[in-house]
Amino acid sequence: MQAMENTGHFIRTLRIALSVLLSLGCLAGSAGVIATPARADKRIALAIGNDLYPNLPADRQLKKAVNDARTIADSLKSLGFEVIVGTNLGRQAIIDKLADFTARLEPGDTAALFFAGHGVAIAGVNYLIPSDVPVVTEGAEARVRGASIAEPDLIAELQAKSVRVALLVIDACRDNPFPRAAGRSIGNTRGLADAKPARGIFTLYSAGIGQTALDRLSGNDPANNSVFTRVFAEKLMRPELHLGDLAVEVRERVAELALKATDNRGQPAPHEQTPAYYDQTLGGRIYLAGLMPAMRVQEPVSAPANLASKQPGAERGVRPARPGASGETCARNGYETYCSSSVLPPQFGNSYGPANLFNASTGTAWVEGRPGDGVGEWITVEFDSMRVVKSINVQNGYQKNNDIFQKNNRVRQLRAVFSQGETQTLILPDRFGAELLTLKPVTAYWVKFIIDDVWAGNKYTDTAITKLLVNSERVQ
């Protein structure tokens, strides 16, 4: 199958500044775990919110970014963080806050950095926009880059601090803030770009790649915070959620709320906003609101006694084994483990493993690797505890572009087999884009998706799925 597809002083200054929770509307944050000697580690956070941009037009001023930063700062303080707060900061003021922040960090600490404000993607790199960004005209990318803070520089500083946990949250997925005339615009017109997952970092973005984040759900929405932050702040306080669970819970709730948005006349105006995240952490689950890592106990693999009696055939309290096979390939996504029966070998610089099913890029896909049309191949999604499965988000076929989509097989019929024995059959439309498939709610430890039928490609017989995300909730 053909699967196509300045800063010197700034960097030196940053090297003494940065690591924790960055909340900037369009990207996905990061958190890292590094083994360090046992000690009472500190929790340090930086929260920045920019509403005012004096050099930008009136319609590019923001209303809730400062509130968002203060809300997250209060939440983190209640979780034992020492928090530095900055609002309506210019570039040098941001650098100074970052320097103060990173100077307090030591190996083994927990760091969180949150940024709410404007951001822009230029040539595939995301930039956070300071309050004093100058007036620019179309095509002036170099000037914008020099006046802004590059996401990769922030990540490099987080990685250099060897903190135990590094969480980056970005709430900056809004329309491009720079005025556009008839000429070439500066960067992407909407949202932020896809970012490469960063080793040791947990990154959370308020919207998916190319999506915009809602400040409000309606013209008379009384909430003080953006849609993302109001959900994130609430989930952040739940002690039973580790970072992987937290990101999924935020993603599902924000996506649900955004679809209920209305316009200024009160008419339905559903909006697509699905927060994205990358989890490149190691060393186990991270609970910000729960027990400290040294005090936590590993969750039991088998079902609790009060749940086991409710599950067919589970009277012995034994977790049903996930069906596997020799040669399967697996990848971890928060509290889920994805495995597939086969994978097409890498080619043309592309790889096709199951991790592509949950990463933020639509330019990658899982592609099965058996001879034939892919019927009978499967994907399993195993949870680390009992979950109630309610729906799945699917992007069928290889959606790198329409040409690749048409050339390769797409799934027509997908059979979902759950750990407790229930089966549901799903018919997938043969179209480009994302689909939300609602299920009859099922309580399960894992679900196996089996390809029963395909839509034929016009050139190749390989069957592909770009994204497959299971929407579930922990059993209470």
Secondary structure, DSSP 8 states (H G I E B T S, - for coil): ------HHHHHHHHTTS--B----TTS----------SS---EEEEEEE----TTS-GGG--SSHHHHHHHHHHHHHHTT-EEEEEES--HHHHHHHHHHHHHT--TT-EEEEEEES-EEEETTEEEE--TT-----TT-HHHHHHHSEEHHHHHHHHHHTT-SEEEEEEE--SB--S---SS--SS-SBS-------TT-EEEESS-TT----S-SSTT---SS-HHHHHHHHHHT-TT--HHHHHHHHHHHHHHHHTT-B-TTS-B--------EEE---SS---SSSS-GGG-----SS--HHHHTTSTT-TT---------TT-EEEEETTEEEEES-----BTTB---GGGGTSS-TT--EE--SSSS-TT-EEEEEEEEEEEEEEEEEEEB-TTSHHHHHHSBEEEEEEEEETTS-EEEEE--SSSSEEEEEEEEEEEEEEEEEEEEEE--SS---BEEEEEEEEEEE--
